[in-house]
């Protein structure tokens, strides 16, 4: 099999009813493709619905919720293909969406992973938060995208329709070479969910592979399926996992001062939550730091292993300034096209 489109489901019957038929119809037209749903211990009727309505889908069942990272690592250990596509259940794919991704990977063996253009399902003229037209980070580890900086989302007017190299490809719709997925250890299980795809793409770049955005492929994403964007739990995971990712991947010469500055910046954001009476969001920040420090002993070995791998190469897609300061100094009018790398 050439391409495995793999959806990880957890109590997502509503999304499966809405989108899975389209995924099947618009994916199996690409030769050598299989659609797989791995169920993360759902307690709704997801499994029964798939069995009754989607006979062309391969179904793999787990006994409990292993999270985004653990679930994908378990299912992909059971799937043989040249390429994996990690696809969220709340995504609507378009006709022919898969072919440009496969073609891009086929034409350049140095591409380790790629992603399509991600547009907003409920506002189809705009990019979607989780990936837009390709992911980047700034020098302090804050992620942003072509088409989305912090919470400012651009209208898609064709301004980012050229394929380009990026720092990270979104886990909402990520195509990756299966061989590389397993050679790098896949998604980090300790992340559970959020930032895990950025960590994986960072590791792929370190061993000499490119991460690409291919806007000729278009999908539409609802977003916030498992955890809504206004969830303190999601905020906790984002803060904690961002710290873990930086500690694990940053070179020795600058990781200490960068994490120190992040402590200051994150502390300021916590104060803003407090001033706005968002007490649960405020509490999520110190909880994330406490969890980060508790996990440091196990991550010391991971850091040591990661930094001894790879080739000497320049990482692509890192903005050398602070995207947060640049955003607020521009009075929130900043667009990705305004940035100079």
C-alpha positions as CSV (number, residue, x, y, z in Angstrom):
1,X,0.0,0.0,0.0
2,X,1.3,3.4,-0.9
3,X,-0.8,5.8,1.3
4,X,-2.7,5.2,4.5
5,X,-5.1,7.9,5.6
6,X,-5.5,7.4,9.3
7,X,-8.2,9.0,11.4
8,X,-7.9,8.8,15.2
9,X,-11.4,8.8,16.7
10,X,-12.5,9.4,20.3
11,X,-16.3,9.9,20.8
12,X,-16.5,11.6,17.4
13,X,-19.5,10.0,15.8
14,X,-21.0,13.4,14.8
15,X,-17.8,14.3,12.9
16,X,-17.6,10.8,11.3
17,X,-21.2,11.0,10.1
18,X,-20.5,14.4,8.6
19,X,-17.1,13.9,7.0
20,X,-16.0,10.2,6.8
21,X,-17.9,9.4,3.6
22,X,-16.2,12.3,1.9
23,X,-12.8,11.2,3.1
24,X,-13.4,7.7,1.7
25,X,-14.9,8.9,-1.7
26,X,-12.2,11.5,-2.3
27,X,-9.2,9.5,-1.1
28,X,-9.7,6.1,-2.6
29,X,-9.7,7.7,-6.1
30,X,-5.9,8.0,-5.5
31,X,-4.4,4.6,-6.4
32,X,-2.9,2.6,-3.5
33,X,-4.8,4.3,-0.8
34,X,-6.5,2.9,2.3
35,X,-8.6,4.7,4.8
36,X,-8.3,3.6,8.5
37,X,-10.1,4.7,11.6
38,X,-8.4,3.9,14.9
39,X,-10.9,4.2,17.8
40,X,-9.4,5.5,21.1
41,X,-11.8,3.7,23.4
42,X,-15.0,5.7,22.4
43,X,-18.1,5.3,24.5
44,X,-20.5,6.7,22.0
45,X,-21.7,4.7,19.0
46,X,-18.8,5.6,16.7
47,X,-17.6,2.0,16.2
48,X,-21.0,0.6,15.5
49,X,-21.8,3.4,13.1
50,X,-18.6,2.8,11.1
51,X,-19.2,-1.0,11.0
52,X,-22.8,-0.4,9.7
53,X,-22.1,2.4,7.3
54,X,-18.4,2.4,6.1
55,X,-17.5,-1.1,4.9
56,X,-14.5,0.2,3.0
57,X,-12.9,1.6,6.1
58,X,-10.4,-0.5,8.1
59,X,-11.3,-0.3,11.8
60,X,-8.7,-0.7,14.6
61,X,-9.9,-0.7,18.2
62,X,-8.1,0.3,21.4
63,X,-9.2,-0.4,24.9
64,X,-8.9,3.2,26.2
65,X,-8.0,6.7,25.2
66,X,-4.3,6.8,24.6
67,X,-4.3,10.5,23.5
68,X,-3.4,11.8,20.2
69,X,0.2,10.8,20.5
70,X,-0.2,7.3,22.0
71,X,-3.2,6.5,19.7
72,X,-1.3,7.3,16.5
73,X,1.8,5.5,17.6
74,X,-0.2,2.4,18.4
75,X,-2.2,2.4,15.2
76,X,0.7,3.2,12.8
77,X,2.7,0.3,14.3
78,X,0.1,-1.8,12.7
79,X,0.0,-0.1,9.3
80,X,2.3,-0.8,6.4
81,X,2.5,2.0,3.8
82,X,4.9,4.4,2.1
83,X,3.1,7.5,3.4
84,X,0.9,8.1,6.4
85,X,-1.6,10.8,6.5
86,X,-2.7,11.8,10.0
87,X,-6.1,13.3,9.5
88,X,-8.4,14.8,12.1
89,X,-12.0,13.5,12.2
90,X,-13.4,17.0,11.9
91,X,-11.9,17.7,8.5
92,X,-13.7,17.9,5.2
93,X,-11.5,17.0,2.3
94,X,-12.0,18.1,-1.2
95,X,-12.0,16.3,-4.6
96,X,-8.4,15.4,-5.5
97,X,-7.0,16.6,-2.2
98,X,-4.6,13.7,-1.8
99,X,-2.9,13.7,-5.2
100,X,-0.9,17.0,-4.8
101,X,0.5,15.8,-1.5
102,X,1.6,12.4,-2.9
103,X,3.0,14.0,-6.0
104,X,5.1,16.4,-3.9
105,X,6.5,13.7,-1.8
106,X,7.2,11.5,-4.8
107,X,9.2,14.2,-6.6
108,X,11.6,15.0,-3.8
109,X,12.9,12.3,-1.4
110,X,14.3,15.0,0.8
111,X,10.8,16.0,1.9
112,X,10.0,14.3,5.2
113,X,6.5,15.6,5.7
114,X,4.0,18.0,4.2
115,X,0.5,19.4,4.7
116,X,-2.3,20.9,2.6
117,X,-3.8,24.4,2.9
118,X,-6.1,24.3,5.9
119,X,-9.2,26.5,5.7
120,X,-12.0,27.2,8.2
121,X,-15.0,25.0,7.7
122,X,-17.4,27.5,9.2
123,X,-15.7,30.5,7.5
124,X,-14.5,29.0,4.2
125,X,-13.0,32.2,2.9
126,X,-10.5,32.2,5.7
127,X,-7.6,30.1,6.9
128,X,-8.0,27.9,9.9
129,X,-6.1,28.4,13.1
130,X,-4.4,25.0,13.3
131,X,-2.0,25.1,10.5
132,X,-3.4,27.6,7.9
133,X,-0.9,27.5,5.0
134,X,2.1,26.2,6.9
135,X,3.7,26.5,10.4
136,X,6.6,28.5,11.7
137,X,8.0,29.5,15.1
138,X,9.8,32.5,16.5
139,X,13.0,32.5,18.5
140,X,11.2,32.0,21.7
141,X,9.2,29.0,20.5
142,X,5.9,30.6,19.8
143,X,4.2,28.9,16.8
144,X,2.4,30.8,14.1
145,X,1.4,30.2,10.5
146,X,1.3,31.6,7.0
147,X,-2.2,33.1,7.3
148,X,-2.5,33.1,11.1
149,X,-0.4,35.0,13.6
150,X,-1.4,34.5,17.2
151,X,-5.3,34.8,17.1
152,X,-5.3,37.0,13.9
153,X,-6.5,34.9,11.0
154,X,-6.2,36.1,7.4
155,X,-8.7,35.8,4.6
156,X,-7.4,33.5,1.9
157,X,-7.0,35.6,-1.2
158,X,-4.4,33.3,-2.9
159,X,-1.5,35.1,-1.3
160,X,0.0,31.8,0.0
161,X,-0.7,29.5,-2.9
162,X,2.9,28.6,-3.7
163,X,4.3,25.5,-2.2
164,X,7.1,26.4,0.3
165,X,9.3,25.0,3.0
166,X,8.0,25.5,6.5
167,X,9.1,24.7,10.1
168,X,6.1,22.5,11.0
169,X,3.1,20.8,9.3
170,X,-0.1,20.6,11.3
171,X,-1.1,17.4,13.0
172,X,-4.7,18.1,11.8
173,X,-3.6,16.9,8.3
174,X,0.0,15.7,8.2
175,X,1.5,13.5,5.5
176,X,4.8,11.8,6.5
177,X,7.1,9.1,5.2
178,X,6.3,6.0,7.1
179,X,9.9,5.0,7.3
180,X,10.8,8.3,8.9
181,X,7.9,8.2,11.3
182,X,9.3,5.0,12.8
183,X,12.9,5.9,12.6
184,X,12.4,9.1,14.6
185,X,10.2,7.3,17.2
186,X,7.0,8.9,16.0
187,X,5.0,11.3,18.1
188,X,6.3,11.8,21.7
189,X,3.9,9.9,24.0
190,X,4.6,12.2,26.9
191,X,3.0,15.1,25.0
192,X,-0.4,13.4,25.0
193,X,-1.8,16.1,22.7
194,X,-0.7,19.5,21.3
195,X,2.7,20.6,20.0
196,X,3.6,17.0,19.2
197,X,3.7,17.6,15.5
198,X,6.0,20.6,15.9
199,X,8.3,18.5,18.0
200,X,8.3,15.7,15.3
201,X,8.9,18.2,12.4
202,X,11.8,19.7,14.4
203,X,13.3,16.3,14.7
204,X,12.8,15.6,11.0
205,X,14.6,18.8,10.1
206,X,17.5,18.0,12.4
207,X,18.2,14.8,10.4
208,X,18.1,16.7,7.2
209,X,14.6,16.5,5.9
210,X,12.4,19.3,4.6
211,X,8.8,20.1,5.8
212,X,6.6,21.5,3.1
213,X,3.2,23.2,2.7
214,X,1.4,22.2,-0.5
215,X,-1.5,24.7,-1.0
216,X,-2.7,23.0,-4.2
217,X,-4.3,20.5,-1.8
218,X,-7.1,22.1,0.3
219,X,-9.1,20.8,3.3
220,X,-11.6,22.4,5.6
221,X,-11.2,22.1,9.4
222,X,-13.7,22.7,12.2
223,X,-11.1,22.7,14.9
224,X,-11.3,22.3,18.7
225,X,-12.9,18.9,18.4
226,X,-11.4,17.0,21.3
227,X,-10.6,20.1,23.3
228,X,-12.3,23.5,22.4
229,X,-10.0,26.5,21.9
230,X,-11.4,28.1,25.1
231,X,-10.4,25.1,27.3
232,X,-8.0,25.6,30.3
233,X,-6.9,22.0,29.7
234,X,-5.9,22.9,26.2
235,X,-4.0,25.9,27.5
236,X,-2.2,23.8,30.0
237,X,-1.1,21.3,27.4
238,X,0.1,24.0,25.0
239,X,2.2,25.8,27.7
240,X,3.6,22.5,29.1
241,X,4.3,20.9,25.8
242,X,5.9,24.0,24.3
243,X,8.4,24.1,27.2
244,X,9.1,20.3,26.8
245,X,9.6,20.8,23.1
246,X,12.1,23.6,23.5
247,X,14.0,21.9,26.3
248,X,14.2,18.7,24.2
249,X,15.3,20.4,20.9
250,X,17.1,23.7,21.5
251,X,20.9,23.7,21.3
252,X,22.8,24.0,24.6
253,X,24.1,27.5,23.8
254,X,20.8,29.2,24.2
255,X,18.1,27.0,25.7
256,X,18.5,28.3,29.2
257,X,18.1,31.9,28.4
258,X,15.2,31.3,26.0
259,X,13.3,29.3,28.6
260,X,14.0,32.0,31.2
261,X,12.6,34.6,28.9
262,X,9.6,32.4,28.2
263,X,9.0,32.3,31.9
264,X,8.7,36.0,32.0
265,X,6.5,36.2,28.9
266,X,4.2,33.4,30.1
267,X,4.0,35.0,33.5
268,X,2.8,38.2,31.8
269,X,0.2,36.3,29.9
270,X,-1.0,34.6,33.2
271,X,-1.4,38.1,34.7
272,X,-3.6,39.1,31.8
273,X,-5.8,36.1,32.5
274,X,-6.0,37.1,36.1
275,X,-6.8,40.7,35.3
276,X,-9.6,39.5,33.1
277,X,-11.0,37.2,35.8
278,X,-10.2,34.1,33.9
279,X,-9.1,32.2,37.0
280,X,-8.9,28.8,35.5
281,X,-6.8,30.0,32.6
282,X,-4.5,31.8,35.0
283,X,-4.1,28.6,37.0
284,X,-3.3,26.6,33.9
285,X,0.0,28.5,33.4
286,X,1.7,27.7,36.8
287,X,0.3,24.2,36.6
288,X,2.0,23.8,33.2
289,X,5.3,24.9,34.6
290,X,5.0,22.6,37.6
291,X,4.3,19.7,35.3
292,X,7.2,20.7,33.1
293,X,9.7,20.7,36.0
294,X,8.3,17.3,37.2
295,X,9.0,15.8,33.7
296,X,12.5,17.2,33.4
297,X,14.3,14.2,34.7
298,X,12.9,11.9,32.0
299,X,13.4,14.5,29.3
300,X,17.1,14.9,30.1
301,X,17.7,11.6,28.4
302,X,15.5,12.5,25.5
303,X,17.3,15.7,25.1
304,X,20.7,14.0,25.1
305,X,19.5,11.4,22.6
306,X,18.0,14.0,20.2
307,X,21.0,16.4,20.2
308,X,23.4,13.6,19.3
309,X,21.4,12.8,16.2
310,X,21.4,14.3,12.8
311,X,23.4,16.3,10.3
312,X,24.7,19.9,10.5
313,X,21.9,21.8,8.8
314,X,20.1,25.1,9.0
315,X,16.6,24.9,10.3
316,X,14.0,26.5,8.1
317,X,11.0,28.5,9.3
318,X,12.3,30.2,12.5
319,X,11.6,33.9,12.8
320,X,14.6,35.5,14.5
321,X,12.6,38.0,16.5
322,X,9.6,37.9,18.9
323,X,6.4,37.3,17.0
324,X,4.4,38.4,20.2
325,X,6.2,41.8,20.4
326,X,6.0,42.3,16.6
327,X,2.2,41.5,16.7
328,X,1.3,44.0,19.4
329,X,3.6,46.7,18.2
330,X,1.8,46.6,14.9
331,X,-1.5,47.0,16.8
332,X,-2.6,43.5,15.7
333,X,-2.6,44.4,12.0
334,X,0.4,42.1,11.3
335,X,0.2,39.7,8.4
336,X,2.6,36.9,7.7
337,X,3.6,38.6,4.4
338,X,4.9,41.5,6.5
339,X,7.5,39.4,8.2
340,X,11.2,39.3,7.0
341,X,13.1,36.1,7.8
